[in-house]
Amino acid sequence: AARYCRTRNLAFAYHNHGPEFAAGGAEIKGLIARTDPALVSFLVDCGWAYRAGVDLAAFFTTHRSRIAGLHLRDFKGEQQVPLGQGEVNWAPLVSAIRTSGWAGWVMAEEERADGSKPGTSAAGPARDTLRKLFGR
């Protein structure tokens, strides 16, 4: 798929879910090791990584050259809440992004496991949190 995208002048980024970070991240590590960096980048869903106990800043720092974007989600316990209203400490990841000079995409992902659509009740706080974290 990545080779085909390249022939069409398209980027190819793999988006993870929970299984890739389970079992100590064996699957994501395998994907990173067994894919061509010139063809495959990653859109890291930080919510799934966080729930698996991943050190987000360390993962980002180690793999930033392969990361095209980051989905940020926030949680209180097992419940996803609007970005900025949960327990995730974003400061180490934001610091790693700032010091690296990385210029990828950072997006709030307000998808809910129960299928609910929080709409503007989540979009506004998420936007405000992104602005607070990144100063824009």
C-alpha positions as CSV (number, residue, x, y, z in Angstrom):
1,A,0.0,0.0,0.0
2,A,2.8,2.4,0.9
3,R,4.6,1.7,-2.4
4,Y,1.3,2.4,-4.3
5,C,0.8,5.7,-2.4
6,R,4.4,6.7,-3.4
7,T,3.6,6.2,-7.1
8,R,0.6,8.6,-6.6
9,N,2.7,11.1,-4.7
10,L,0.8,10.4,-1.5
11,A,2.2,9.9,2.0
12,F,1.3,6.7,3.9
13,A,0.9,6.8,7.7
14,Y,-0.1,3.9,9.8
15,H,-2.6,4.7,12.6
16,N,-2.4,2.5,15.7
17,H,-5.1,1.3,18.1
18,G,-4.7,-0.7,21.4
19,P,-3.2,-4.0,20.2
20,E,-0.1,-2.4,18.8
21,F,0.9,-1.2,22.3
22,A,-0.2,-4.3,24.2
23,A,2.4,-6.8,25.4
24,G,5.0,-4.2,25.9
25,G,4.4,-2.7,22.5
26,A,5.7,-5.7,20.6
27,E,3.4,-5.1,17.6
28,I,4.3,-1.4,17.2
29,K,8.0,-2.1,17.6
30,G,7.7,-4.8,14.9
31,L,5.9,-2.4,12.5
32,I,8.6,0.2,13.0
33,A,11.4,-2.3,12.6
34,R,9.9,-4.1,9.6
35,T,8.7,-1.2,7.5
36,D,10.6,1.1,5.2
37,P,11.1,4.5,6.8
38,A,11.1,6.1,3.3
39,L,7.6,4.7,2.7
40,V,5.8,4.3,6.0
41,S,5.3,6.9,8.7
42,F,3.0,6.7,11.8
43,L,0.0,8.6,13.1
44,V,0.4,7.7,16.7
45,D,-2.8,7.6,18.7
46,C,-1.5,8.7,22.1
47,G,-4.7,7.7,23.8
48,W,-4.1,4.0,23.1
49,A,-0.4,4.3,23.9
50,Y,-1.2,6.1,27.2
51,R,-3.7,3.4,28.2
52,A,-1.0,0.8,27.6
53,G,1.4,2.7,30.0
54,V,3.7,4.0,27.3
55,D,6.0,6.9,28.2
56,L,4.7,9.2,25.4
57,A,7.6,11.6,25.4
58,A,10.2,8.8,25.3
59,F,8.3,7.0,22.5
60,F,8.1,10.3,20.5
61,T,11.7,11.1,21.1
62,T,12.9,7.7,19.9
63,H,10.6,7.5,16.8
64,R,10.0,11.2,15.9
65,S,11.5,10.8,12.4
66,R,8.8,8.2,11.6
67,I,5.9,10.1,13.2
68,A,3.7,12.2,10.8
69,G,1.1,13.1,13.4
70,L,-0.2,12.6,16.9
71,H,-3.8,12.1,18.1
72,L,-4.2,13.4,21.7
73,R,-6.9,12.1,23.9
74,D,-7.5,12.5,27.6
75,F,-8.9,10.2,30.3
76,K,-10.2,10.1,33.8
77,G,-9.7,6.5,34.9
78,E,-11.1,4.5,32.0
79,Q,-13.4,7.2,30.7
80,Q,-12.3,9.4,27.9
81,V,-13.0,13.1,28.6
82,P,-12.4,16.3,26.6
83,L,-8.8,17.0,26.1
84,G,-7.4,19.0,29.0
85,Q,-10.0,17.7,31.5
86,G,-8.3,14.4,32.3
87,E,-5.3,12.9,34.0
88,V,-2.8,12.7,31.1
89,N,0.2,14.9,31.8
90,W,1.0,16.4,28.4
91,A,3.9,18.5,29.5
92,P,6.7,15.9,28.8
93,L,5.4,15.2,25.3
94,V,4.9,18.9,24.5
95,S,8.5,19.6,25.7
96,A,9.8,16.7,23.6
97,I,8.0,18.1,20.6
98,R,9.3,21.7,21.1
99,T,12.9,20.7,21.7
100,S,13.0,18.4,18.7
101,G,11.9,20.9,16.0
102,W,9.3,18.3,14.8
103,A,6.8,19.8,12.4
104,G,4.1,17.1,12.2
105,W,0.4,17.3,13.0
106,V,-1.0,17.3,16.5
107,M,-4.8,16.6,16.6
108,A,-7.3,16.3,19.4
109,E,-9.3,13.1,18.9
110,E,-12.6,13.2,20.6
111,E,-13.9,9.8,19.5
112,R,-15.6,7.8,22.3
113,A,-15.4,4.1,22.8
114,D,-19.1,4.0,23.5
115,G,-19.8,5.6,20.1
116,S,-21.1,8.9,21.6
117,K,-20.4,12.1,19.7
118,P,-19.7,14.9,22.2
119,G,-19.5,17.5,19.5
120,T,-19.0,21.1,20.7
121,S,-18.9,20.1,24.3
122,A,-15.5,18.5,23.6
123,A,-14.3,20.4,20.6
124,G,-14.1,23.8,22.4
125,P,-12.1,22.5,25.4
126,A,-9.9,20.5,23.1
127,R,-9.1,23.5,21.0
128,D,-8.4,25.6,24.1
129,T,-6.1,22.9,25.5
130,L,-4.1,22.6,22.2
131,R,-3.7,26.4,22.2
132,K,-2.6,26.3,25.9
133,L,-0.1,23.5,25.3
134,F,1.4,24.8,22.1
135,G,0.9,28.6,22.5
136,R,-1.1,29.2,19.3
